[in-house]
Amino acid sequence: MQHVQTHGPLSAHGFAHPRRNVAALGVEPGMSVADFGSGSGIYVLHIAEALENFGHVYAIDVQRDLLQRVKNEAHRRGFKNVEVIWTDLEHEGASKIADGKLDLVLISNLLFQIDNKAALFHEAARILRPTGRLAVIDWRESYGGMGPQKADVVTQEKALALAHEHGFELQREFPAGAHHYGLIFRLTVHPKT
């Protein structure tokens, strides 16, 4: 697994639009949400804000230092509904979240960083409620090295295929930023664990 910051400074410079994207995801108070590969936590903090302290958001990442920063920033902002989980999502059951517990899983700027992409989709399917949704946001292309290396880009078509292989059906696309695609899926087949 590559250890790359997933929601770094590029997000702050207008390439992706976390606040607008969280609104597009339909995050509402009372929901339970996980951000796979939460990185610097920009999405986690916007999700926590949208939950208005009713509900729960899990920041899940392999980088312990980033999770500590997310935890500290959530505390500083008074969010009591943020939980950090240090783990490698390329392993089955890695999130440590109970089966069928979540309303939404976000996979943002992560697909291009990992080898075992199937594990991500399987884990999302495992922890989502039957009515839950999966959101995928990732780079459309490399943009001359501004995003991931060209060989690592996971195209929208590939993301659609991966999701479909793991029991997800596309609900809709949304504009995630000038250089990103945004996809929202619903679970059609619950995985056997």
Residue frames as a rotation matrix with the C-alpha (Angstrom) as fourth column:
MET 1
0.579 0.815 0.000 0.00
0.815 -0.579 0.000 0.00
0.000 0.000 -1.000 0.00
GLN 2
-0.300 -0.631 0.715 1.29
0.556 -0.725 -0.407 3.43
0.776 0.276 0.568 -0.90
HIS 3
0.011 0.254 -0.967 1.38
0.945 -0.318 -0.073 5.90
-0.326 -0.913 -0.244 1.96
VAL 4
-0.758 -0.148 0.635 0.15
0.467 -0.802 0.371 9.05
0.455 0.578 0.677 0.28
GLN 5
-0.767 0.525 -0.369 -1.92
0.039 -0.536 -0.843 11.81
-0.640 -0.661 0.391 1.83
THR 6
-0.553 0.593 0.585 -5.38
0.825 0.491 0.282 11.29
-0.120 0.638 -0.760 0.37
HIS 7
0.566 0.780 0.269 -7.13
0.792 -0.605 0.087 14.60
0.231 0.164 -0.959 1.05
GLY 8
-0.180 -0.820 -0.544 -4.23
0.916 -0.342 0.211 17.00
-0.359 -0.460 0.812 1.09
PRO 9
-0.493 -0.137 -0.859 -3.55
0.137 -0.987 0.079 20.54
-0.859 -0.079 0.506 -0.03
LEU 10
-0.971 0.152 0.184 -5.01
0.176 -0.067 0.982 19.95
0.161 0.986 0.038 -3.49
SER 11
-0.168 0.969 -0.181 -8.46
0.959 0.203 0.198 19.78
0.228 -0.140 -0.963 -1.92
ALA 12
0.098 0.163 -0.982 -7.97
0.655 -0.753 -0.060 23.21
-0.749 -0.637 -0.181 -0.40
HIS 13
-0.686 -0.473 -0.553 -7.00
-0.072 -0.712 0.698 24.69
-0.724 0.519 0.455 -3.76
GLY 14
-0.039 0.830 -0.557 -10.29
-0.760 -0.386 -0.522 24.02
-0.648 0.403 0.646 -5.51
PHE 15
-0.748 -0.240 -0.619 -9.52
-0.621 0.582 0.525 20.76
0.234 0.777 -0.585 -7.33
ALA 16
-0.481 0.697 -0.532 -12.05
0.627 0.698 0.348 18.87
0.613 -0.166 -0.772 -5.22
HIS 17
-0.434 0.439 0.787 -14.87
-0.489 -0.848 0.203 20.51
0.756 -0.297 0.583 -3.30
PRO 18
-0.887 -0.015 -0.461 -15.32
0.290 0.760 -0.582 18.69
0.359 -0.650 -0.670 0.03
ARG 19
-0.750 0.648 -0.131 -18.13
-0.174 -0.385 -0.906 20.86
-0.638 -0.657 0.402 1.46
ARG 20
-0.145 0.703 -0.697 -20.12
-0.978 -0.210 -0.009 20.74
-0.152 0.680 0.717 -1.78
ASN 21
-0.497 -0.096 -0.862 -19.40
-0.434 0.888 0.151 17.03
0.751 0.450 -0.483 -2.21
VAL 22
-0.974 0.184 -0.131 -20.64
0.205 0.477 -0.855 16.23
-0.095 -0.860 -0.502 1.31
ALA 23
-0.386 0.880 -0.278 -23.86
-0.594 -0.467 -0.655 18.10
-0.706 -0.088 0.703 0.48
ALA 24
-0.150 0.287 -0.946 -24.16
-0.939 0.259 0.227 16.05
0.310 0.922 0.231 -2.74
LEU 25
-0.830 -0.238 -0.504 -23.81
-0.114 0.957 -0.265 12.85
0.545 -0.163 -0.822 -0.69
GLY 26
0.146 0.986 0.078 -26.96
-0.236 -0.042 0.971 13.69
0.961 -0.160 0.227 1.26
VAL 27
-0.634 -0.415 -0.653 -25.36
0.533 0.377 -0.757 13.50
0.561 -0.828 -0.018 4.70
GLU 28
0.151 0.774 0.615 -28.00
-0.279 -0.563 0.778 14.27
0.948 -0.289 0.131 7.34
PRO 29
-0.385 -0.236 0.892 -28.10
-0.908 -0.077 -0.412 14.30
0.166 -0.969 -0.185 11.15
GLY 30
0.430 0.534 0.728 -28.44
-0.737 0.673 -0.058 10.81
-0.521 -0.512 0.683 12.60
MET 31
0.848 -0.131 -0.513 -26.48
-0.331 0.625 -0.707 9.00
0.413 0.770 0.487 9.88
SER 32
0.516 -0.774 0.368 -23.49
-0.085 0.381 0.921 6.71
-0.853 -0.506 0.130 10.45
VAL 33
0.945 -0.234 -0.229 -20.71
-0.276 -0.197 -0.941 7.32
0.175 0.952 -0.250 7.92
ALA 34
0.463 -0.875 0.139 -17.20
0.422 0.356 0.834 6.01
-0.779 -0.327 0.534 7.27
ASP 35
0.801 -0.368 -0.472 -14.46
-0.595 -0.571 -0.566 7.77
-0.062 0.734 -0.676 5.30
PHE 36
0.770 -0.548 0.327 -12.09
0.520 0.836 0.176 5.11
-0.370 0.035 0.929 3.94
GLY 37
-0.132 -0.903 0.410 -8.61
0.974 -0.194 -0.113 6.58
0.181 0.384 0.905 3.61
SER 38
0.718 0.640 -0.272 -9.59
0.691 -0.701 0.177 9.73
-0.077 -0.315 -0.946 5.48
GLY 39
-0.011 -0.810 0.586 -6.16
0.741 -0.400 -0.539 11.33
0.672 0.428 0.605 5.13
SER 40
-0.878 -0.399 0.266 -6.08
0.180 -0.788 -0.588 14.85
0.444 -0.469 0.764 6.54
GLY 41
-0.614 0.681 -0.398 -9.76
0.717 0.271 -0.642 14.52
-0.330 -0.680 -0.655 7.48
ILE 42
-0.944 0.253 -0.210 -11.23
-0.304 -0.916 0.262 17.29
-0.126 0.311 0.942 5.35
TYR 43
-0.400 0.844 -0.358 -14.24
-0.240 0.281 0.929 15.12
0.885 0.457 0.090 4.44
VAL 44
-0.365 0.230 -0.902 -14.57
0.799 0.575 -0.177 13.75
0.478 -0.786 -0.394 7.98
LEU 45
-0.820 -0.015 -0.572 -14.83
0.405 -0.722 -0.562 17.27
-0.405 -0.692 0.598 9.41
HIS 46
-0.777 0.589 -0.221 -17.40
-0.604 -0.600 0.525 18.39
0.177 0.541 0.822 6.82
ILE 47
-0.299 0.668 -0.682 -19.41
0.134 0.736 0.663 15.21
0.945 0.107 -0.310 7.44
ALA 48
-0.554 0.047 -0.831 -19.26
0.827 0.149 -0.542 15.76
0.098 -0.988 -0.121 11.22
GLU 49
-0.931 0.207 -0.300 -20.50
-0.148 -0.967 -0.208 19.31
-0.333 -0.150 0.931 10.68
ALA 50
-0.565 0.743 -0.360 -23.38
-0.561 -0.026 0.827 18.08
0.605 0.669 0.432 8.47
LEU 51
-0.352 0.401 -0.846 -24.34
0.506 0.842 0.189 15.49
0.788 -0.361 -0.499 11.14
GLU 52
0.022 0.334 0.942 -24.78
-0.482 -0.822 0.303 18.32
0.876 -0.461 0.143 13.69
ASN 53
-0.705 -0.459 0.541 -23.52
-0.693 0.283 -0.663 15.97
0.151 -0.842 -0.517 16.45
PHE 54
0.284 0.760 0.585 -26.36
-0.653 0.600 -0.462 13.51
-0.702 -0.251 0.667 15.73
GLY 55
0.969 -0.055 -0.242 -24.85
-0.147 0.660 -0.737 10.45
0.200 0.749 0.631 14.15
HIS 56
0.520 -0.816 0.250 -21.32
-0.008 0.288 0.958 9.15
-0.854 -0.500 0.143 13.80
VAL 57
0.864 -0.340 -0.372 -18.39
-0.418 -0.072 -0.905 9.45
0.281 0.938 -0.205 11.40
TYR 58
0.690 -0.666 0.284 -15.42
0.315 0.629 0.711 7.08
-0.651 -0.401 0.644 11.30
ALA 59
0.590 -0.653 -0.474 -12.10
-0.807 -0.481 -0.343 8.36
-0.004 0.585 -0.811 9.99
ILE 60
0.786 -0.279 0.553 -10.26
0.139 0.950 0.281 5.26
-0.603 -0.143 0.785 8.74
ASP 61
0.745 -0.609 -0.272 -6.67
-0.569 -0.368 -0.735 5.43
0.347 0.703 -0.621 7.56
VAL 62
0.702 -0.596 -0.390 -3.33
0.581 0.796 -0.169 3.60
0.411 -0.108 0.905 7.62
GLN 63
-0.273 -0.834 0.480 -1.44
0.357 -0.551 -0.754 6.75
0.893 -0.034 0.448 8.66
ARG 64
0.069 0.286 -0.956 -1.55
0.978 0.168 0.121 7.14
0.195 -0.943 -0.268 12.42
ASP 65
-0.751 -0.432 -0.499 -0.21
0.548 -0.829 -0.107 10.71
-0.367 -0.354 0.860 12.47
LEU 66
-0.828 0.510 0.234 -2.98
-0.143 -0.595 0.791 11.92
0.542 0.621 0.566 10.18
LEU 67
0.039 0.868 -0.496 -5.62
0.530 0.403 0.746 10.22
0.847 -0.291 -0.444 12.32
GLN 68
-0.235 -0.185 -0.954 -4.25
0.955 -0.225 -0.192 11.96
-0.179 -0.957 0.230 15.41
ARG 69
-0.988 -0.127 -0.090 -4.53
0.104 -0.968 0.231 15.30
-0.116 0.219 0.969 13.62
VAL 70
-0.449 0.893 0.024 -8.12
0.008 -0.023 1.000 14.52
0.893 0.450 0.003 12.62
LYS 71
0.098 0.463 -0.881 -8.94
0.868 0.394 0.303 13.57
0.487 -0.794 -0.363 16.21
ASN 72
-0.568 -0.411 -0.713 -7.35
0.733 -0.646 -0.212 16.76
-0.374 -0.643 0.669 17.55
GLU 73
-0.973 0.208 0.097 -9.13
-0.117 -0.812 0.571 18.97
0.198 0.545 0.815 15.00
ALA 74
-0.185 0.950 -0.251 -12.48
0.300 0.298 0.906 17.30
0.936 0.092 -0.340 15.66
HIS 75
-0.003 0.105 -0.994 -11.99
0.999 0.054 0.003 17.89
0.054 -0.993 -0.105 19.39
ARG 76
-0.852 -0.400 -0.339 -10.98
0.421 -0.907 0.014 21.51
-0.313 -0.131 0.941 18.76
ARG 77
-0.806 0.584 0.095 -14.18
-0.279 -0.517 0.809 22.07
0.521 0.626 0.580 16.76
GLY 78
-0.545 0.592 0.594 -16.33
-0.753 -0.033 -0.657 20.40
-0.370 -0.805 0.464 19.41
PHE 79
0.155 0.568 -0.808 -17.32
-0.794 0.559 0.241 17.37
0.588 0.604 0.538 17.32
LYS 80
-0.243 -0.173 0.954 -18.05
-0.845 0.520 -0.121 14.49
-0.476 -0.836 -0.273 19.68
ASN 81
0.671 0.644 0.369 -19.17
-0.338 0.708 -0.621 12.16
-0.660 0.292 0.692 16.89
VAL 82
0.542 -0.580 -0.608 -15.81
-0.699 0.089 -0.709 11.50
0.466 0.809 -0.357 15.20
GLU 83
0.695 -0.364 0.619 -14.01
-0.235 0.699 0.675 8.20
-0.679 -0.615 0.400 15.79
VAL 84
0.207 -0.705 -0.678 -10.64
-0.974 -0.084 -0.211 7.33
0.092 0.704 -0.704 14.29
ILE 85
0.831 0.005 0.556 -9.69
-0.088 0.988 0.123 3.80
-0.548 -0.151 0.822 13.25
TRP 86
0.021 -0.912 -0.409 -6.09
-0.939 -0.158 0.305 2.98
-0.342 0.378 -0.860 12.38
THR 87
0.260 0.101 0.960 -6.01
0.046 0.992 -0.117 0.07
-0.965 0.075 0.253 9.94
ASP 88
-0.801 -0.459 -0.384 -5.02
-0.414 -0.038 0.909 -1.11
-0.432 0.888 -0.160 6.49
LEU 89
0.110 0.992 -0.061 -8.21
-0.678 0.030 -0.735 -1.43
-0.727 0.122 0.676 4.46
GLU 90
-0.119 -0.210 -0.970 -6.60
-0.920 0.390 0.028 -3.88
0.373 0.896 -0.240 2.06
HIS 91
-0.965 -0.185 -0.183 -7.40
-0.096 0.906 -0.413 -6.67
0.242 -0.381 -0.892 4.53
GLU 92
-0.229 0.942 -0.245 -10.79
0.206 0.293 0.934 -8.30
0.951 0.164 -0.261 5.03
GLY 93
0.527 0.594 -0.608 -12.74
0.717 0.074 0.694 -6.98
0.457 -0.801 -0.387 8.02
ALA 94
-0.412 -0.911 0.001 -10.14
0.771 -0.349 -0.534 -4.27
0.487 -0.219 0.846 8.56
SER 95
-0.281 0.303 0.910 -12.52
-0.162 -0.950 0.266 -1.46
0.946 -0.073 0.316 9.54
LYS 96
-0.917 -0.059 -0.395 -13.58
0.337 0.417 -0.844 -3.36
0.215 -0.907 -0.363 12.68
ILE 97
-0.609 0.791 0.050 -17.09
-0.780 -0.588 -0.214 -1.94
-0.140 -0.169 0.976 12.19
ALA 98
-0.457 0.506 0.732 -20.01
-0.039 0.810 -0.585 -4.33
-0.889 -0.296 -0.351 12.68
ASP 99
-0.835 0.225 0.502 -21.83
0.550 0.361 0.753 -5.80
-0.012 0.905 -0.425 9.68
GLY 100
-0.183 0.884 0.431 -24.70
0.780 -0.136 0.611 -3.71
0.598 0.448 -0.664 8.29
LYS 101
-0.067 0.100 -0.993 -24.14
0.916 -0.387 -0.101 -0.71
-0.394 -0.917 -0.066 10.56
LEU 102
-0.656 -0.410 -0.634 -23.52
0.249 -0.910 0.332 2.28
-0.713 0.060 0.699 8.25
ASP 103
0.514 0.846 -0.141 -25.64
0.256 -0.308 -0.916 4.52
-0.819 0.435 -0.375 6.05
LEU 104
0.966 -0.227 -0.121 -22.77
-0.213 -0.441 -0.872 5.75
0.144 0.868 -0.475 3.89
VAL 105
0.348 -0.934 0.084 -19.19
0.580 0.285 0.763 4.82
-0.736 -0.217 0.641 3.04
LEU 106
0.912 -0.164 -0.377 -16.98
-0.363 -0.749 -0.554 7.36
-0.192 0.642 -0.743 1.26
ILE 107
0.296 -0.869 0.397 -13.95
0.747 0.470 0.470 6.27
-0.595 0.157 0.788 -0.77
SER 108
0.993 0.080 -0.083 -12.24
0.026 -0.855 -0.519 9.46
-0.113 0.513 -0.851 -1.89
ASN 109
0.530 -0.835 -0.148 -8.86
-0.747 -0.377 -0.548 9.75
0.402 0.400 -0.824 -3.62
LEU 110
0.165 -0.414 0.895 -7.97
-0.736 0.552 0.391 6.27
-0.656 -0.724 -0.213 -2.42
LEU 111
0.893 0.281 0.350 -8.48
-0.036 0.822 -0.568 3.85
-0.448 0.495 0.745 -5.31
PHE 112
0.774 -0.622 -0.122 -5.31
-0.232 -0.100 -0.968 4.94
0.589 0.777 -0.221 -7.08
GLN 113
0.120 -0.776 0.619 -3.24
-0.946 -0.279 -0.166 4.37
0.301 -0.566 -0.768 -3.93
ILE 114
-0.026 -0.074 0.997 -3.95
-0.710 0.703 0.034 0.74
-0.704 -0.707 -0.071 -3.15
ASP 115
-0.840 -0.350 -0.415 -3.42
-0.539 0.622 0.567 -2.63
0.060 0.700 -0.712 -4.78
ASN 116
-0.843 0.530 -0.091 -6.30
0.537 0.837 -0.105 -4.61
0.020 -0.137 -0.990 -3.27
LYS 117
-0.825 0.557 0.096 -9.18
-0.519 -0.815 0.258 -2.48
0.222 0.163 0.961 -4.51
ALA 118
-0.202 0.769 -0.607 -11.58
-0.012 0.618 0.786 -5.41
0.979 0.166 -0.116 -4.21
ALA 119
-0.513 -0.053 -0.857 -11.05
0.801 0.328 -0.500 -5.44
0.308 -0.943 -0.126 -0.43
LEU 120
-0.981 0.152 -0.122 -12.30
-0.101 -0.931 -0.351 -1.84
-0.167 -0.332 0.928 -0.20
PHE 121
-0.451 0.859 -0.242 -15.53
-0.710 -0.181 0.681 -2.60
0.541 0.478 0.692 -2.01
HIS 122
-0.170 0.354 -0.920 -16.07
0.334 0.899 0.284 -5.83
0.927 -0.259 -0.271 -0.10
GLU 123
-0.749 -0.166 -0.641 -15.54
0.662 -0.134 -0.738 -4.05
0.036 -0.977 0.210 3.23
ALA 124
-0.873 0.487 -0.029 -17.91
-0.487 -0.873 0.014 -1.23
-0.019 0.027 0.999 2.23
ALA 125
-0.210 0.826 -0.523 -20.58
-0.446 0.395 0.803 -3.78
0.870 0.402 0.285 1.27
ARG 126
-0.384 -0.006 -0.923 -20.08
0.597 0.762 -0.253 -5.65
0.705 -0.648 -0.289 4.55
ILE 127
-0.783 -0.047 -0.621 -20.57
0.588 -0.384 -0.712 -2.65
-0.205 -0.922 0.328 6.82
LEU 128
-0.859 0.512 0.018 -23.37
-0.461 -0.787 0.410 -0.92
0.224 0.344 0.912 4.91
ARG 129
-0.356 0.866 0.352 -27.01
-0.223 0.287 -0.932 -1.32
-0.907 -0.410 0.091 5.84
PRO 130
-0.277 0.314 0.908 -29.19
0.819 0.572 0.052 -2.79
-0.503 0.758 -0.416 3.07
THR 131
0.765 0.607 0.215 -30.37
0.637 -0.665 -0.390 0.78
-0.094 0.435 -0.895 2.37
GLY 132
0.331 -0.726 -0.603 -26.83
0.220 -0.562 0.798 2.20
-0.918 -0.396 -0.027 2.61
ARG 133
0.998 -0.039 0.058 -24.90
0.043 -0.314 -0.948 4.00
0.055 0.948 -0.312 -0.09
LEU 134
0.176 -0.984 0.029 -21.32
0.774 0.156 0.613 4.03
-0.608 -0.086 0.789 -1.30
ALA 135
0.966 0.033 -0.258 -19.74
-0.111 -0.845 -0.523 7.21
-0.235 0.534 -0.812 -2.66
VAL 136
0.229 -0.917 0.328 -16.59
0.862 0.347 0.369 7.12
-0.452 0.198 0.870 -4.77
ILE 137
0.961 -0.102 -0.258 -14.62
-0.190 -0.919 -0.346 10.26
-0.201 0.381 -0.902 -5.61
ASP 138
0.249 -0.934 0.256 -11.36
0.541 0.353 0.764 9.96
-0.804 -0.051 0.593 -7.50
TRP 139
-0.280 -0.528 -0.802 -9.13
-0.358 -0.718 0.597 11.56
-0.891 0.454 0.012 -10.11
ARG 140
0.802 0.577 -0.155 -10.30
-0.302 0.167 -0.939 11.52
-0.516 0.800 0.308 -13.74
GLU 141
0.768 -0.638 0.055 -6.70
0.386 0.394 -0.834 11.36
0.510 0.662 0.549 -14.98
SER 142
0.161 -0.834 -0.528 -3.13
0.986 0.111 0.126 12.26
-0.047 -0.541 0.840 -14.04
TYR 143
0.964 0.239 0.115 -3.15
0.254 -0.957 -0.137 15.86
0.077 0.162 -0.984 -15.33
GLY 144
0.466 -0.862 0.201 0.56
-0.137 -0.294 -0.946 15.85
0.874 0.413 -0.255 -16.00
GLY 145
-0.379 -0.635 -0.673 1.41
0.525 0.452 -0.721 14.43
0.762 -0.627 0.162 -12.60
MET 146
-0.516 0.269 0.813 -0.76
-0.620 -0.773 -0.138 16.86
0.591 -0.575 0.566 -10.62
GLY 147
0.583 0.721 0.374 -2.87
-0.807 0.464 0.364 13.88
0.089 -0.514 0.853 -9.56
PRO 148
0.538 -0.377 0.755 -1.77
-0.122 0.851 0.511 10.25
-0.834 -0.367 0.411 -9.34
GLN 149
-0.639 -0.750 -0.170 0.78
-0.400 0.135 0.907 8.82
-0.657 0.647 -0.386 -11.74
LYS 150
-0.228 0.581 -0.781 -0.86
-0.970 -0.066 0.234 7.97
0.084 0.811 0.579 -15.05
ALA 151
-0.581 -0.077 -0.810 -0.45
-0.238 0.968 0.079 4.22
0.778 0.239 -0.581 -14.50
ASP 152
-0.939 0.162 -0.304 -2.23
0.343 0.365 -0.865 4.47
-0.030 -0.917 -0.398 -11.12
VAL 153
-0.672 0.736 -0.086 -5.34
-0.736 -0.676 -0.032 6.37
-0.082 0.042 0.996 -12.25
VAL 154
-0.737 0.589 0.331 -8.55
0.510 0.806 -0.300 4.38
-0.444 -0.052 -0.895 -11.68
THR 155
-0.914 0.383 0.133 -10.91
-0.129 -0.587 0.799 5.57
0.384 0.713 0.586 -14.38
GLN 156
-0.379 0.876 0.299 -14.58
-0.878 -0.238 -0.416 6.13
-0.293 -0.420 0.859 -13.76
GLU 157
0.324 0.485 -0.812 -15.31
-0.762 0.643 0.080 3.08
0.561 0.593 0.578 -15.92
LYS 158
-0.436 -0.568 -0.698 -13.00
0.011 0.772 -0.635 0.92
0.900 -0.285 -0.331 -13.79
ALA 159
-0.927 0.148 0.344 -14.58
-0.370 -0.217 -0.903 2.22
-0.059 -0.965 0.256 -10.57
LEU 160
0.029 0.990 -0.140 -18.04
-0.999 0.024 -0.039 1.40
-0.036 0.141 0.989 -11.96
ALA 161
0.199 -0.021 -0.980 -16.87
-0.418 0.902 -0.105 -2.13
0.886 0.431 0.170 -12.85
LEU 162
-0.800 -0.553 -0.232 -15.32
-0.002 0.388 -0.921 -2.70
0.600 -0.737 -0.312 -9.41
ALA 163
-0.673 0.618 0.407 -18.47
-0.691 -0.328 -0.644 -1.52
-0.264 -0.715 0.648 -7.66
HIS 164
0.253 0.810 -0.529 -20.69
-0.930 0.354 0.097 -3.67
0.266 0.467 0.843 -9.86
GLU 165
-0.172 -0.432 -0.886 -18.51
-0.213 0.894 -0.394 -6.75
0.962 0.121 -0.246 -9.18
HIS 166
-0.929 -0.257 -0.267 -19.14
0.206 0.242 -0.948 -6.26
0.308 -0.936 -0.172 -5.45
GLY 167
-0.366 0.894 -0.256 -22.92
0.929 0.367 -0.048 -5.92
0.051 -0.256 -0.965 -5.54
PHE 168
-0.371 0.216 -0.903 -23.30
0.252 -0.913 -0.322 -2.17
-0.894 -0.347 0.284 -6.06
GLU 169
0.058 0.465 0.883 -25.51
0.998 -0.052 -0.038 -0.42
0.028 0.884 -0.467 -8.60
LEU 170
-0.896 -0.423 0.134 -24.93
0.430 -0.902 0.026 3.15
0.110 0.081 0.991 -9.73
GLN 171
0.069 0.908 -0.414 -27.59
0.838 -0.278 -0.470 5.53
-0.542 -0.314 -0.780 -8.44
ARG 172
0.955 0.232 0.186 -26.15
0.296 -0.795 -0.530 8.72
0.025 0.561 -0.828 -9.86
GLU 173
-0.142 -0.971 0.193 -23.08
0.918 -0.202 -0.341 10.72
0.370 0.129 0.920 -10.77
PHE 174
0.870 0.355 -0.342 -22.31
0.450 -0.854 0.259 14.13
-0.200 -0.380 -0.903 -9.28
PRO 175
0.546 -0.702 0.458 -19.77
0.091 -0.493 -0.865 16.85
0.833 0.514 -0.206 -10.10
ALA 176
0.760 -0.288 -0.583 -16.97
0.650 0.296 0.701 16.30
-0.029 -0.911 0.411 -7.57
GLY 177
0.333 -0.681 -0.652 -14.55
-0.029 -0.699 0.715 18.93
-0.943 -0.219 -0.252 -8.87
ALA 178
0.509 -0.133 -0.851 -12.74
-0.801 -0.435 -0.411 19.97
-0.315 0.891 -0.327 -12.01
HIS 179
-0.286 -0.768 -0.574 -10.43
-0.879 0.448 -0.161 16.94
0.381 0.458 -0.803 -11.98
HIS 180
-0.898 0.003 0.439 -12.53
-0.273 0.779 -0.564 14.35
-0.344 -0.627 -0.699 -10.12
TYR 181
-0.408 0.842 -0.352 -15.52
-0.234 0.276 0.932 12.15
0.882 0.463 0.085 -10.80
GLY 182
-0.733 0.271 0.624 -18.19
-0.638 0.043 -0.769 11.44
-0.235 -0.961 0.142 -8.20
LEU 183
-0.441 0.556 -0.704 -20.34
-0.266 0.669 0.694 8.31
0.857 0.494 -0.148 -8.09
ILE 184
-0.454 0.375 0.808 -23.04
-0.852 0.084 -0.518 7.21
-0.261 -0.923 0.281 -5.67
PHE 185
-0.608 0.163 -0.777 -24.02
-0.276 0.874 0.400 3.56
0.744 0.458 -0.486 -5.49
ARG 186
0.233 0.622 0.748 -26.59
-0.972 0.181 0.153 1.54
-0.040 -0.762 0.646 -3.64
LEU 187
-0.769 -0.510 0.384 -26.03
-0.548 0.836 0.012 -1.98
-0.328 -0.201 -0.923 -2.45
THR 188
0.089 0.821 -0.564 -27.99
-0.937 0.260 0.231 -4.58
0.336 0.508 0.793 -4.39
VAL 189
0.592 0.012 -0.806 -26.38
0.077 0.994 0.071 -7.75
0.802 -0.104 0.588 -3.05
HIS 190
0.673 -0.372 0.639 -25.12
-0.737 -0.273 0.618 -8.13
-0.056 -0.887 -0.458 0.51
PRO 191
-0.103 -0.806 -0.582 -21.79
-0.719 0.465 -0.516 -10.01
0.687 0.365 -0.628 0.66
LYS 192
0.853 0.218 -0.475 -21.39
0.117 0.807 0.579 -13.34
0.509 -0.549 0.662 2.35
THR 193
0.332 -0.753 0.568 -18.97
-0.856 -0.494 -0.155 -12.92
0.397 -0.435 -0.808 5.25
